[in-house]
Amino acid sequence: MIGRAISLSRAGGLLLASCILAGCVSMPAAQYQTAVASRPLAAGAPVAVGEARAAADVKNDRVSLRGSPMMSSASDGRFSGYIREALIAELSASGRYSASAERSIALELLRHKVDASGVSEGSAELAVRIVVSGGNGERFEKTYEAAHNWPSSFIGAVAIPAAYDNYPTAVQKLLVAVLSDPDFQAAID
């Protein structure tokens, strides 16, 4: 009986170790899917998307989700690049994107928080400063914010993938705020 108890204890320890190690695997954020909100932009001149950067105090290359790093799946490996590529996808879906357009949108990531530490809820808070320029210089500047919450779990094997899967929705909410703003729409027309 003692031998069996030791082997069960050892098996439990191996299971615990494998769960801990699984939490250390880094994964890129899920791919972005365009939102319905971009459809009202169908009419108007094309617009380019220029520089995307992050404020100095913003973690732009990875965030820790219970010790498991989430990285950007953008071509430049940055979360500001992820939002830039998502904005290009939205503008392309509406027929408004052209890399060579005179008007251009630049963005600065001001806040980027993704939290999977809650026992029943995960959350993300994002903020960007959008600048539209063209012709005679800067035409428009405004800061946009978005928050997104999702059901989570005490169990890391549930909470971490939920955060990866919900990150694109947080970005989508942020871009819906930008694209549906009449002031932004006027600036790109």
C-alpha angles and dihedrals in degrees: 000000000000091000090052091049091052093050091049089049091049091047090050090051092050091049091050092048092050091050091051092048092047088058090059095061112110120223134182120246114267118270116273120249120202120251130229089241092080093064096082088062093069095109120067145050121316120262132202128221113226134175123002118191140153132239113258094256096049121100100233104169105045143355126206117238105189089323094314112112119228113202131191118265090208119121091250094047093238130117090225086057090050090056090045091052090046090052090050089050091051093047091046091051089054094046092245102110125101122157089213099047119131093231115067137187121217124186138199120198106226102172129020116170124157115177125190095162097098117106094223107010138043124200145192130198120192134177131178136180110223121202122187116196136172144132103005099018132270115015103172142009128181141150120233129193135192136179129196130187128190138179111273139169144233086240111087093210087064100034099050097052089044089058092049091049095047098047094085089052090055090051090046091054090050093051092045087058090052099042096045094050109110090211091056091045091052091049094056095043 
